[in-house]
Amino acid sequence: MNTSDLKIDSINRITQLKEARIIEEIQKILDFELDQNEYILTAEQKERTAEAREEYKNKAYLTEDQSGQSGY
C-alpha cells in the first residue's frame, strides 16, 4: 500500500470506531507525531523517570553484555 492508500484506509477505519477511548489514544499519537501538543506525563511516569535517572547517575544498570541480550 502506498501512503495515500494507507491514509484512506486509516480514515475509514477510524470513522467506524465506537469507543471514545480508542479515538482519544489515536489523537494523542497524532498530536505527538505532529508535535502540536506537549506530551504530559502522569505522576507515576514522572516518578519512574526520576528513579531511572537516579539509577543511571549511580550506575545502577546493566550493560547489554551483562544482561545477556547481546547478539540479536
C-alpha positions in Angstrom: 0.0 0.0 0.0 1.2 3.5 -0.8 0.9 6.4 1.6 -2.4 7.7 0.1 -4.0 4.2 0.4 -2.8 3.9 4.0 -4.3 7.3 4.9 -7.6 6.5 3.3 -7.8 3.0 4.9 -6.9 4.6 8.3 -9.6 7.3 8.0 -12.2 4.7 7.0 -11.3 2.5 10.0 -11.3 5.4 12.4 -14.7 6.6 11.3 -16.1 3.1 12.2 -14.7 3.2 15.8 -17.3 3.4 18.5 -15.1 3.7 21.6 -14.1 7.3 22.5 -11.1 5.9 24.5 -9.5 4.5 21.3 -10.2 7.6 19.3 -8.5 9.7 22.1 -5.5 7.4 22.0 -5.2 7.8 18.3 -5.5 11.6 18.7 -2.7 11.6 21.3 -0.4 9.7 18.9 -1.2 12.1 16.1 -0.7 15.1 18.3 2.7 13.7 19.4 3.8 12.9 15.9 2.7 16.2 14.5 4.3 18.0 17.6 1.1 20.0 18.2 0.9 19.3 21.9 3.3 18.8 24.7 3.3 15.2 26.0 2.1 15.3 29.6 3.5 12.6 31.9 1.4 11.2 34.7 2.7 11.5 38.3 3.7 7.8 38.2 5.6 8.3 34.9 7.4 11.4 36.3 8.3 9.4 39.5 9.6 6.4 37.5 11.6 8.7 35.2 13.2 10.4 38.2 14.0 7.0 39.6 15.6 5.8 36.4 17.7 9.0 36.1 18.9 8.4 39.7 19.7 4.8 38.9 21.7 5.8 35.8 23.5 8.5 37.7 24.5 5.9 40.3 25.5 3.4 37.6 22.8 1.0 38.8 22.2 -0.5 35.4 23.3 -3.5 33.3 25.2 -3.2 30.1 24.0 -5.1 27.1 26.7 -7.7 27.7 25.8 -8.1 31.4 22.1 -8.6 30.6 22.8 -11.4 28.2 20.8 -9.7 25.5 23.7 -9.1 23.1 23.8 -10.8 19.7 20.4 -10.0 18.4 
